[in-house]
Amino acid sequence: MSWHCHGTNYAELVSNLQKRGILTSPEAASAMSKVDRKLFVPPTALPYNDSPQVIGFGATISAPHMHSYCLSLLADYLKPGMSVLDVGSGSGYLTAVLGLMVGETGRTVGVEHIPELVDRSIDAIKQTPAGSLMDMGRLEVILADGKLGYKEGAPYNAIHVGAAAAVLPAALVEQLKPGGRMVIPVGTMAQDLVIVDKLLDGTIKKKIEIGVRYVPLI
Ligand code: SAH
């Protein structure tokens, strides 16, 4: 997908994402506007371009339109006090935004398997208003294999997966709270963004949203 919501500054980027109808949740827009994307990319990157940017170690920060799209799909599951897991948290940008949405009564866990990215993401998050959530112990970034989720923080109202899984990881479905929602890219060559809803009776409902291109969940 290319919606070309580039901005000359961060406020313009967020505003363009809203104007184009991609960032439909006011709560997500408010949280996003507090987390400057520039803090999460290398100095040579183009932070206000609506495109993925290389962050090193084979990872990219997703395009703002993808972050916005996923946040809009998850917004009802990111109310203050809810718990959220961000698998393949990479730059930490989305983890910070998710954290601000669920707030200090909620709980936010990012899981990333590259130690340098974990360290860098923690440093960047500290420079945003989400840093105080870290100080309070309400937001953490864990070094681990995201396919296994993070049992200690389960169950989660919302799970966002930022890398494409070959098949839907059973542990993540397991760690979703009844009534909760996961958004996950699934596939190898051709990938689909899949919405996985766990109904209150535990039934799993899957819906393919759109075709996407993410780096693989290893
Ligand atoms: N949402 C992130 C996406 C980063 S790219 C962002 O916008 O910054 C996907 C990330 O998934 C990479 O950082 C990669 O290192 C990580 N990843 C891939 N496989 C993983 C695994 N099994 N466990 C944890 N992280 C993984």
Boltz pocket constraint, residues with backbone or C-beta under 6 A from the ligand:
constraints:
  - pocket:
      binder: B
      contacts: [[A, 57], [A, 58], [A, 59], [A, 60], [A, 61], [A, 62], [A, 87], [A, 88], [A, 89], [A, 90], [A, 91], [A, 92], [A, 93], [A, 94], [A, 111], [A, 112], [A, 113], [A, 114], [A, 117], [A, 144], [A, 145], [A, 146], [A, 147], [A, 162], [A, 163], [A, 215], [A, 216], [A, 217], [A, 218]]
      max_distance: 6.0
